[in-house]
Amino acid sequence: VQLQASGGGLVQAGGSLRLSCAVSDSLFSHEVMGWYRQAPGKERELVAISTLGDFTNYAASVKGRFTISRDNDKNTLDLQMNQLRPEDTAVYFCMFTVDGTPHFGQGTLVTVSS
């Protein structure tokens, strides 16, 4: 299974970006999918998860600003990011889990300027 993330870029604080992760097989094959991010010099952290049962959960730092969704027509996992802050600057990775173990695709860089 391949994951291809896109949509990163440079944005000013307060702006928005939408990340998209194209999945090579079906979204319905993956019970749990999500987004992680890794800022320079920091460990990778969970941003948001989505399950087939439409359960979603978010890191406290992004709750209310980010929205994760599955587009079954396009077969993508999306992350709408609003009210971006400089501390959101990171490489963002989409992932799916196998027996609870996350598998990542290549990341997309998001840079938020102050």
Secondary structure as the mmCIF struct_conf table of DSSP 4:
data_model
#
loop_
_struct_conf.conf_type_id
_struct_conf.id
_struct_conf.beg_label_comp_id
_struct_conf.beg_label_asym_id
_struct_conf.beg_label_seq_id
_struct_conf.end_label_comp_id
_struct_conf.end_label_asym_id
_struct_conf.end_label_seq_id
STRN STRN1 LEU A 3 SER A 6
STRN STRN2 GLY A 9 GLN A 12
TURN_TY1_P TURN_TY1_P1 ALA A 13 GLY A 14
STRN STRN3 LEU A 17 VAL A 23
BEND BEND1 SER A 24 ASP A 25
HELX_RH_3T_P HELX_RH_3T_P1 LEU A 27 SER A 29
BEND BEND2 GLU A 31 GLU A 31
STRN STRN4 VAL A 32 GLN A 38
TURN_TY1_P TURN_TY1_P2 PRO A 40 GLY A 41
BEND BEND3 LYS A 42 LYS A 42
STRN STRN5 GLU A 45 THR A 51
TURN_TY1_P TURN_TY1_P3 LEU A 52 GLY A 53
BEND BEND4 ASP A 54 ASP A 54
STRN STRN6 THR A 56 TYR A 58
TURN_TY1_P TURN_TY1_P4 ALA A 60 ARG A 65
STRN STRN7 PHE A 66 ASP A 71
TURN_TY1_P TURN_TY1_P5 ASN A 72 ASN A 75
STRN STRN8 THR A 76 MET A 81
BEND BEND5 GLN A 83 GLN A 83
HELX_RH_3T_P HELX_RH_3T_P2 PRO A 86 ASP A 88
STRN STRN9 ALA A 90 VAL A 98
TURN_TY1_P TURN_TY1_P6 ASP A 99 GLY A 100
STRN STRN10 THR A 101 PHE A 104
STRN STRN11 GLN A 106 GLN A 106
STRN STRN12 THR A 108 SER A 113
#
